[in-house]
Amino acid sequence: MDAELFKQQAKAQILVAGAERRPLEIRGGGSKNWYGQQVQGELLDTRAYSGVIDYEPTELVITARCGTPLAEIEALLAQHNQMLAFEPPHFGNAATLGGTVASGLSGPSRQAVGALRDFVLGAVLMDGKGDVLHFGGQVMKNVAGYDVSRLLAGSLGTLGLILEVSLKVLPLPVASSSRRFAMTEAEAIRSLNQWGGLPLPISASCWQDGMLTLRLSGAQAAVSAAEKNLGGEAVADADNFWQAIREQTHCFFAAATSQKFLWRLSLPSTTASLALPGETLIEWGGAQRWLITDVDAAQIREAAAGAGGHATLFRTNGATDKSAGVFHPLTPAVAQIHRRLKASFDPSAIFNIGRMYPDF
Amino acid sequence: MNPLTSTATATAAEPAFSPARQQQVVSALRALLPEHALLSNLEDTRPYECDGLAAYRQTPMVVALPENEAQVVAVLKACRDLKVPIVPRGAGTGLSGGAMPIADGVVLSTAKFTRIVKLDPYARTAVVQPGVRNLAISEAAAAHDLYYAPDPSSQIACTIGGNVAENSGGVHCLKYGLTVHNVLRVRMVTIEGEVIELGNGALDAPGLDLLAVFVGSEGMLGVVTEVTVKLIPKPQAARVIMASFDDVVKSGNAVANVIAAGIIPAGLEMMDRTSSRMVEPFVKAGYDIDAAAILLCESDGTIEEVEEEIGRMSDVLSASGATRIEVSTSEAERLRFWSGRKNAFPAAGRISPDYYCMDGTIPRKNLAQVLLGIEQMEKKYGLRCANVFHAGDGNLHPLILFDANLAGEFHRAEEFGAEILELCVAVGGTITGEHGVGIEKINSMCVQFSPLEREAFFNVKRAFDTAFLLNPDKAIPTLQRCAEYGKMHVQRGQLKFADLPRF
């Protein structure tokens, strides 16, 4: 579809929805539809607004429309030996750029390079009045105006229709190697934090079922030196292993059911094992922990908050009861700022209502 | 250190408040603060009249220097009740007038918040008060072979609270990121007097990423009382390549070629001939003053890694037409190569009575076009300009040289600067890469953002600062201001990319 026509149609749909106070569900490929609360509303499908607008490898920036398939972007970058360094999970072939940014999820390399939000340089947003607003830009350093484009990362479409995004890209590492170590959970947490303080090229880590797997990435010399220093065993088929962690196709995740939910705990990396019943997989040097359990939400949230982090009800595998809330409750003052931001970008309260929190 | 040392333009403004109003505010705050933490006599408030941008001055009605968070809460509540605007202030080293006082307002200084609350080498984090100096964090972490990565040139003096307000960068930010990438948590007080934590000890927080929008908000959303920063391992080794080029375009292409080769250097800086000739007599860094441009290209990491990367970068630079390449062979030599770049601003102050530092960012591919445009503006305004460039991330610092004692020169320098920023926007860049908008570039915001976008910024501000009292005259211009500015200047969209030069 013609880009201008899409914007006209989207604007018309938004204005009618606003006038009639009818909620909209903004959706790309629907690959992450299960994430967050269920949204009721008329579909605003972004897939027709597709295509890379600008990509110059030497500028380290790509700009694309929200409906562009994530796979298309990654394939284009790979042709030029570049990547989305935060390794966003696709969770299916249908994933789009807009959905990726709106969900704000990052993959295994987050511990080394930063999260999706760290790579957002600019965004174009259609707000609740159908107005098109540009924030940030296509350059690496930009402090003109508040950084609204980063605010859109992980906003789950609650602030408006993310039309276009500019992301910083990075070269593919020259060399990579994965090593595996037999370790208890406590040993793994301790080792990961100690190694984190040393100049080692660790780009990803995963502990599960008594085994810690590390990925080393960088200059050949740095990777070789770290292999020698750290020891451990070589990992066969390492690329597939990390892909399975990134996309949650690893057998660990198959244990989650409609009774035993998959929780994501975001914690200070040094947090000791939380002693909650269930199965654990640890990523990001200890800072991201996946828990498959049937323990009730309050107990999990208390443990996570007590450690200085938070807990997300990530997957319920078909169970529709998310009454415990998907995301960790906000403090009243922070929730108030959320409501005011929501009201300013979406004054008629039509965008993905309730996807993040019940009241906006 | 003042980039704009002109005093000729500063007017000794009459107090813009009545003695009764001052008395009212002082007595309200006196009940909340120790006597020495409250200043209202002109001789005491005078030192606060400007920040690093000394041409823009205003003495404040009152200066408050709270000593703890409870006092910050109390001061903010009192100011809200009395409807007094507040200008938060760190070390006052900012270059855009972001801490310039408001005549009938209170300056809230975080100078007493100088404690490193906790440094945890195992977690690789430091919890610090906002008045802790940037470099002091790295110094405290050095015993553990850790450091705080963002290194703005003012890092000896500037504070972390100011860094959060400005989203400060530094010469290593292409590889290591800006403040926003290195701060995990901010504790701050709103105008309502509520203490709010954005972020936490983990890598992310629930809800919208308010921390991302708070960093770089120029003291307009809340007053910071504590910050948790990330510490990273110190690289074992660092070496820098100094490469000469006989043509600026070639040096720009060399930068692109380094990146195309898949290398992200730890630092990548360019200086034009005016700059290297300006600094060389001053610091004797060994710069090739016949070169049209020199590049400084640094690699850091393990010894083996640096060896490998220096080799690859040297090959690329040679293939890109470098006329001379030197690689530092010792730490002393590395620091000498850098000394010229790091002293560019003081050197400008040495050869010119005054200078005005701009801060645009451009897509790197447009460097030659922008430098050509600046060259033509030099003729138009009759002023010289030296260009130093964070080449890796496209952040250009033109230093406009002028003499404020000559009638009209300061005004011409301002106009020159504004036109450079318009050119940056026209080629797809931005009016400020790292110094902030403050009061200095507030008119240029009219060029970069539409009225609706500026209104969205005001709404973001109101979501945090409902009373609209925190640094309210900075960064975001009103419609009226833009209308006045627009009478003289063209708005975005009407500027044409291809039609340069356009003066």
Interface residues (C-beta under 8 A of the other chain):
Chain A: E56 P57 T58 E59 L60 V61 N81 G104 R110 Q111 G114 A115 R117 D118 D127 D131 L133 H134 F135 G137 Q138 V139 M140 K141 N142 V143 A144 G145 Y146 D147 V148 R150 L151 A153 G154 S155 T158 L159 L170 P171 L172 V174 N193 Q194 G196 G197 L198 P199 L200 P201 G218 A219 Q220 A221 A222 S224 A225 S266 L267 P268 S269 T270 W284 A287 Q288 A307 G308 G309 H310 T312 F327 H328 P329 L330 T331 A333 V334 A335 I337 H338 R340 L341 S344 F345 M356 Y357
Chain B: D120 P121 Y122 A123 R124 H144 D145 L146 E166 N167 G169 C173 L174 G177 L178 V180 H181 T190 E192 E194 I196 E197 L198 N200 G201 A202 L203 D204 A205 P206 G207 L208 D209 L210 A212 V213 V215 G216 S217 P233 K234 P235 Q236 A256 N257 I259 A260 G262 I263 I264 G301 T302 E304 E305 E307 E308 E309 T361 I362 P363 R364 K365 H390 G392 D393 G394 N395 G428 G429 T430 I431 T432 G433 E434 H435 G436 V437 K441 M445 Q448 F449 S450 L452 E453 R454 A456 F457 N459 V460 K461 R462 A463 F464 T466 A475 I476
